Amino acid sequence: MSSRLFKKVVKEQELQQLEEEEQLKDDESESPDSAPRSSINPFDLLNDGDDDPDQETEVADEASSRDGDKKELSAQQSTRDVVPTSNQKSKKKKKKKSKEGSTSNTDKAEWQLDEDLDSLSLGIDSSTNQPGPSKAKLENAKVRSNVVKQHPPSVFQIDPKYLNVENELRRIFGSKVVKSFERNQQSGSSRPVRGARRVTHHIRKTILVSPSDHWPRWDASFSMEFLESKDGYNYFRYVHSPTYGQAQRAFEAAQAIHDLNGVASVLMYHPYHLDSLITMSDYFKFVGEHQMAADAVAKCLYALECAWNPMFTPLQGNCQLKFSHETNKPLFKALFTHMINMDRRGCHRSALEVCKLLLSLDSEDPMGTLFCVDYFAVRAGEYSWLEQFSEDYKSDNSLWLFPNFSYSLSICRFYLEREQTSQDAHKDNTKATSADLMKQALMLHPSVLKKLVAKVPLKDQAWTKILAHSYFRSDETKIPSLDHLINIYVERSYIIWRLPDLQKLLRDTAKLVIETLEHNRSEAKDWACVREEAFSSEKNEYAHLLVQDFSDAVSSLPPDNLQNFVVDARMGEAMHNAIHTGNPHDVGQAPPPRGVANRSPLAVLFESMLPWVNYGDGGDGIAADEDYQINGHFQENQED
């Protein structure tokens, strides 16, 4: 609420109170036989020790006159004789209290201001200004308390203070280290440009990212519209403006001919074009400029949040943005990349909150965040939350059937048991132990063990004996979907198993599984039937999820080999394979040098900052002119 609107509403309330007081005075003057009203100020009740003795005696006189008790009258007369002797002391006290009260008046005013802000609302009560809203407030409070008791907080409810990476970095490294790093970064990046005019504008604060001061103003080139409310969820989608549509067509034209210069030119005129920002982020990632890649994604998220609808409240877990809408896809891609960047910086708690946000936006989970939420929860120490999430989350299969949850739940139970023993707390016998959960995971997904031993790696001699057993000998289940999910889990969570305590738990449980199979070999067939029923499809249902997207390793290529880079990361992987298998000169061949004749010096200056632009030696001016004519003729043909 703006300050101007607040002042207006407060004045209206004061005028209404004055009118009510005048009406009450008129009623008292018309009915003199009515009982006298007490002259006690209700605000004086807040100060128990500041009561005036004169007021107390007056109240006692009124009570005695009503009751007509002679004994009370005589007692009050005796007290009245004593009161004048103590008036001098009370006046001195009042002078001291007036000095102290001047300092506390500001606190009382602020407290009253907060109460007024809480009482103001845009609902029915504020519009009608009907007297007696206290009963309605009490009823609303009772209803809300009942709703809270019946419906516990959702597992998708997001804490905004953990979304900010800077807060978690301050908790890890301290505020002094973070501030010094920010100062050095600002001093290094704030190089004054000669002849440039300094432009200052207001940067809107957001919860997903912390925008920088040098970012351009939000151009409002797209917005978010409300679609419908269904089953307690509000559905939204992004809508593009005509100017954004022009930028999108220019981007698609540059993408069709693999022209990164064209993508950069789109960003020059439309700094918040989403697909262009995501493309440049992927390029910077493959080149090795991770900070520039993270800044591009942050700009993308900043623009997406500025376009949010006022009804869009994603932190409460009651909003849906379907991935099927083409305009909603950049948000999912940017959030997923931002989540991976947070994890690489060690901010696992913030990555967990972004992961919950992705899961809550679309119940179909198009980005596969369900297969990394357990990793972020374990790294962040949110063991109880992960157990609660596995119980409350609704899916086609039970979550414990997935390989990542079957192993991660046993890890959570292991650390929760350790916390209970350290705090001497009573153990919950209703839940399975960590050893039982680990045994269940090994029986259900035995092929995970061999891949973990090779990936971690585990070089103890005990593992060679364990892997020699027929049950753990194979690293494939011959079920395409399950094998793909196991590869994702091992690539994502292998680093957790480098802890000695977890290695001991895994080794002891694997030996226990071998002992049980020697006594009862039919259990292996039973667990095989469970796997086949849970993952019955003969095709890979998760082929759209790339294993490298869940990896900490970043595949980097030299800039000369990225001349034909496209938005899809699969292009970079295909080029990398072509370099090793085919002729590297054909793949990494640089384009002809670009000419600078008859061109704007400012455009050439901006273009020269891009690492993929080649201007040649500069010695042969005729060749440069010919190249410029050829490029200009090619561009004219394209425009025609």
N, C-alpha and C positions, 0 to 999 in steps of 0.2 A: 504494500500500500504506500502511495506517495505521501510526503509530508503535507502537501497542500490539501489532499483529500482527508487526511487524518485531522487536521486543524478544523476543517469544515464540519466534520462529524462531531468533534468535541464541542464546538460552539453550539450546534443544534441540541446536543444533550444538555448543555448548561442552560440554554433558553427554556428547554422543556422543564428542567428542575425548578427554575424560577417561577414559571407559570403554575406549577403544582403547589409551590410554597404559597403563592398569592391566593390560590383557591382555598388552601387550608386556612389561611388567616381570615378570609371572608367567611368561611364556615364557622370559625370560632367566634367571630364578632356577631354573627346571626344567632348563635345558640350559646348564650352566656351561662346557662345552667349546666352545660356539659362539663365533664370531669376535666380538670386542668392537665395539660400535657407536661411531661417531664422535660426539664431544660438541660438534660445531660447530653453532651456531645458524644456520639458513638466512637469517635476517634480517640477520645480520652481513655476509653477502656483498654486501648493497647498499652498504655503506660500505667501499670498497676501501682507503682510507688509514687506517682506524680499527682495523686488525687488531692484536691484542695479541702482542708477541714471545714471551711465555710459551706462548701457545697454539700458535704456529708451531713452537716447539721440541718441544712435546709431540707434535704431529702428526709431526714429523720422527723422534722417537724410536720411535713406533709403526711408521712405515714401515721404519726401520732394523732393528727387531726382527723384522719379518716377512721381510725380505730376507736378513738375516744377513751384511751386508757390513761388514767390520771397518773399512774406510776411512771409511765414512759415520759409524760409531760414533765414531771419533776426531775427525772434523770436528764432530760434534754436541757432543762433550765440550768442545772448544775454544770453541764458541759458548755453551755453558752457563756457562763461566767469564766470558764477556763480558757475559752477560745481567744478573747482579746489579748491575754498575756502571751499567747503563742503566735499572734499575727505578725509581730516584728520578725521573729525567726523565719516564718513562712515567706515573708517578703524578701528576706535575704536569699533564701533558697531559690525563690522564683527568679531573682536576678541572675544567680549562677546558672540555673537551668535554662534561662533565655539565651545565655551565651552558648551553652552546649547544644541547645536546640537549633541554633542557627546552622551548626555544622551538620546536624542530622536531618535538617529540612530537605536538603538535596537528596539524601537517600530515600526519604519518604516520598518525595516527588517522583523519583525514578521508579520506586516500587508501585506508586499509584499509576504511573504511565504504563508500566508493564501490565497492570490489571486492566487498564482501559484498552490496551491493544488486544488482550485476550478476550475481552468482552465484545469487541467489535467484530462483526462478521457480515458477510454478504448474503446471509440466509433470509428466512422469512421474518425472524424477530427484529433484525436491524432495519428492514424495509418498512414494517408496519409500526415499529416502536410501541408495541403494546406493553402495558405495565405488567409486572409480575413475571419476568422471564426466569426467575430462579427455579420454579417448579419444572419448567421445560428442561432446564440445564441438568437438574437432578435426574430427571427421567432419561435424558440422553446419556448421562454418565453411567447410569445403571445398565442401559442397553449395551453400551460399549464394553463395560466390564464383563457382561455375560458373553458377548461375542468373543472377547479375548480368551475367556476361560474355555469356550467351546472349540475355538479354532486357534491352535498354537501358531507362533510365527512360522512362516514358510521357510523351507530350506533354501529357496531362491532369494530371500530377502538380503539385500546388499547393503553393506555399511559404506557410506560415501567416503569416510575418512581413510579407508584402506585402498580406495581407488587411486589416490594420488601417490605416485612413485616417490615424490620428494619426501613425503612423511615417513615412508618406510626406510628410505636412505638415511634420514636423520636418526631413526631408531637404531639403525645398524652401525653407522659410522660417526654419528654425532652431528649436531647442528653446525659446529664451527668448521668441520671438514667440508660439509656440503656448501656452506656460504663461501668459503675460500675458493672452492672449485667453481662456483657460479661466478665469482668476481673475476677469476682468471679467464673463464670462458667469455664473459662479457667484454673484458678488456681486449681479448684477442679478436673477437668478432666485430667489435664496434670501431671499425676503421672509417674515419671520415672520408667521404668522397668529395673531391675538389669540384666546386661549381654546382654541387647538388643542394637542393633546398630541403631543409629538415621539416618533415611533416609529422605532426603529433595527432594521434586519434585514440579514442577510448577502446581498449581491448576488453572484450566481455570475458568474465571469469566463467570457467566451465569445470565440471566435476571429473570428466574423463581424462583430460590433459591440462597442463598448465601452459597457456599460450605465452609466447615471447612478445616483447614490446615491438620488435621490428617486423612482426607479421603484418600483412596488409589487412585492410578493413574487410569484414565479412560483407560480401556483395549480395547476399540474399538471392542467389541465382536458383535455388530450389527450396522447397518447403515440405512439410509433412501434413498429410490430410487424414482425418478420422474416417474409417470405413464403417464399422459396426461394433456392437457389443454382443457377445455370444458366450454363454456358459461362464459368466463372470470375468471374461477377458475382453479388453478393448483392442481392436485391430486397426493398424495404421499402415501407411505406405508413403514413400517419398514421391514428390511430384516435381518435375523439372519445368523451368521457365523457358520461353522461346530462345533467349540468349544462351542458356545452357544447352539447348538442343543444337544450336549452331556450333558451339564448342565441341559437342559430342560428335557431330558429323566430321569436323576437322580432325578430331582425334582418330576416328575410324579410318579416315583417308590416310593419315600418317601411319597407322598401324598396318594397313594393307600393304604398304611398300616398305615396311620395317624402317621407318625414318624417325630416329630419336630426335633429330633437330625439329621435325614437325611437332612432336610431343612437347618439346621445350618451348616452342613458339606458342602453343596453346596455353601453357601455363603463364607465359608472359602477359597475355591479355586476359586470361581467366585463371587467377592464381589458386582458386579453390575448385578446379575441375577434378573430380574424384578419380576417374580412371587414369588420368595423366599423372596424378600424384602417386597412385599405387604402382604405375609403370616405372616411374622414376625411382621409387623406393626399391623395387625389385632390381633395377639396374645398379643402383648404388650398393645394394647388398652383394651382388655378384662381383662388383669391382673391389669391394672391401671397405667402402666408406659407410660404416655402420651407423655413425652418428647422423649423417645426412639422410640415410634411409629411415631412421627413427623419426627425424624431423618431418619428413614427407608424410609419414603415417599419422603423426600428431596433428599436422595441418588438416589432414583428411578428417580425423575425428572431431577436430574443433569445428569445422564447417558442418559436419553432420549433426553435432549437438546444438549448434546455433539454429538449425532448422527444425528443432523438435516442436511438436504441437503442445500447447499448454496442458492438454489432457494426457499427454504421454508421460507416465511415471514408471520408468523401467526398474527403478530401485525397489519397488514394492512387489515385483514379480507378477503383475496382472496385465501386462501389455504384450501384444504379439505383433511381430514384424515378419511376415512370411517370406522365406527365401525365394519362393516361386515368383514373386514380383521382381522384375528385372531392376527396378530402381532401388530395391532394398539390398541388393547383393554387395555393393561397396561397403556398407556398414559391417557386414559379417567378415569380409576379407580384412578390413582395417582393424577390427577388434581382435581377430585371430593373430594377425601379425604383431599388433601391440602387446598381446598376451605373451607371445614368444619372446619379444624384446625385453619385457619385464623379467621373464625367467632368466634370460641370459645375464641380466644385471644383478641377479640374486634377490629380486623382490618377489618372492614366491607368494606372499600373502596378497599382494596387489594382483598378481596373475590369477590367483584363485577367485577374487571378486570379479574380474573380467570374464573368467570362465563361467561363473554362475550367471552373469549377465547374458552371455551367449546362449546358454542352455535355456534361460527363461524367455528369450525373444522368439524362439521357434521350437516347438515341441518335437519336431522331426529331426533336430540336431544335424543340419546339413554340413557343418564344418567338422564333425567328429570330436567335439569337445568332451563328450562323455568318456572318451578313451584317454584323456589326460587330466581330468578333474581329480582323480584319485592321486596322481603324482603331485599336483600342487597342494592338495590337502595334507599329504604326508610330509612334504618338504616344509610346509607352513606350520606343522604341529597341530592341525585341526583334526584330531583323531575322532573325537566324539561327533563332530559334525559329519564326517564321512560315514560313520555308522548310521546316524540318523538319516542321512541322504539316501543310503542304500535301502533303508526301510520305507521311506516316503515316496521315492521316485517311482513313477509308473512307466513301464516299458513293456515291449512285446515279450521279452524274456526276463527272467529274474536276473537282477544285476550280478549276483554271485556266480552266474554261469559264464560271464565274460572273464577272460584271463586276467585282465588288469585288476578287476574288483576282487576276484578270488584270492589273489596274492596280497593286494593292498589291505584288505580287511583283516587278514591275519597279522600284518604288520601293525595296524592300528590297535588291535587287541593286545598285541605284545607290549606296546608302549603304555597302554592304559593299565595293564596289569602291573607294570613296573611303577607307575604313579600310585596305584593303590597300595602296594607294598611299602613304598617310601612314606606315605602318609598314614599308614596303619589303618586304612579304611576297610570297611566290610566288603568282601568280594561278592559280586553278583553271580550267583550260581545258575541263574536262568540262561545266561549267555554261554556260548561255547568258548573254550580256551583257545589261545593262540596256536597251540600245538595241534588241536583238532582242526582248526581252520586251515592251517598249513598242510596238514595231511589231506584234507579234502581238496585243496588246490592242486597238490601234486598228483592225486589220483585222477582228477578231472583233466588236467592239462600237463601231462608228464613231459611233453616235448619242450616246454619252457625251460626246463632245467639244463638241458644240453646247450641251448642257446645262451643262457645266462653264464654258464661256466666259460664259454668261449668269448663272450662280450665283456665280462667284468674286468679282467679274467680271474678265474679261481684256479690257482696252480698247486693246491694241496694234493698230496697223493691219495687222500681219501676220496676225492672226486673221481679219480680214474677208476677206482673200484666200484663206485656207485654207478657211473655211466656204463660200466661193463655189463650191468644187469640188463636183461632183455626189455624190461618195462621202460627204462630211460635211455635206451640205445638210439632210438630214432628221434630226429628233430622235426619231423613232419607228421601231420595227422591225416593227410590226403583229403582234407576238407578245405576248399579254397578260402571261404570266409574266415574260418578259425585260424588258419595259417597266417592270413594277412593281419588279423588282430594280434596274434602272438608276436609277429614281427614289429608291429607298432609299439606294443608294450615293452619289448626288450630294448628297442631303440630309445624309448622315452624314459624308462625307469631303471635302466641297468645300473646307474650311478648309486642308487639307494643301497644296492646289495654289496657295496664295498665296505660297509660297516661290519666289524667283526662279530657283533652280537647277532645281527641278522644272518650272517653266514653260518654261525653255529646253529641257530634255529633251523635253517634250511637243511644243513647237513644231518642233524640229528633226526629230523622228521623224515628225510629221504631214507635213512637207514631203517626207521620204523616202518615205512611203507614196504620196503623190501622184505622185512620180517613177516608182515601181515600177508603179503602175496605168497610167500612160501607156505604158509599154513592154509590159506584159502585163495586159490587161483581164480575162482569164479568172480571175485570182485572186479578184476580187470575187465571182464566182459560186461559187467553191469555198468561200469563207468563209461565204457565205449558206447553202450546204448544211449546213455544220457547225452553224450557229445553229439551223436548222430541226430537225436531228437531235437536238441537245442539249436543245432546248425544244420538244418535239413536241406538247404538249397545246394544245388550242384554248381551254381555260379558264385562268383565273388561279389557279395552284396555290398562290400565296402571298397570297391575298386576305385571310387572317386577320391578316396583318402590316400594321399601319398605318404609313404613312410618317411621321406626326407623332410616333410613339413613338421614332423614331430621330433626331429633330431636337433641336437645342440650343435652339430657340425654344420658349418656354412660352406657350401661349395663355391669357390671363387675361381674366376677366369680372368685372364689379362684383358685390358680394354680393347686390344686389337682384335680379339676373337668375339667381341660383343657388338660388332657393327650391325648385325642383323637381329639384334635382340628384340623379342616380342614380349608382351605383357605376361604370357604364360611361362611359368618357371620350367615347364617341360621342354621348352625351346632351348634353354640354357643347358639342360642335361643332355639333350640330343646333340647339341654342338660339342659338348665336352666329349661325348662318345665318338663323334665324327673326327675329332682331332686325333684321337688315339688309333682309330681304325682306318680312316681315310687319309687323304692328302691334306696336311695342315695348311698348305699354301693356298688351297682353294677356299678353305673355310675362313681363314684369318686374313684374307686379302683385303687390304685397306682400300677404301673408295678413292677416286681421283681427287686431287687437291681442289679445294674450293677457291674461287677467285674473289678478289676484293675490289676490283675496278668498278667505278660507277655505282658504288653502294654507299649506304649511310654509314658514317664512321661509328655512330652509336650502336647500330645493329651489329656491325662487325666486332665491336668491343664486347658486347654481351655474348655473341656467338663464340668468340675466342676462349671464353671461360669454360666452355663445355669440353670435356676431355676427349670426345670422339671426333672433334672437328680437325681436319687436316688442311692447312693452307700451303703445303709444299715448301720448297726451299726459298721461294721468293726471288730467285735470280732470273728466271725466264719470264719476263712480263708478257711475251706473246702467248706463251702456253697458258698463262693465267687468264688472259683475255679470251682465248679460244674456249677454255673450260667454262668461263662465265657465260659465254654466248650459248654453249651447248646446254648448260643447266637452265639458263633463262628460256631457251627454246623449248626444253622439256617441260618446264613449269607452265609455259603458255599453252602447250598442247593439253596438259592436264586440266587447266582451267576451262579450255574450250570443250 
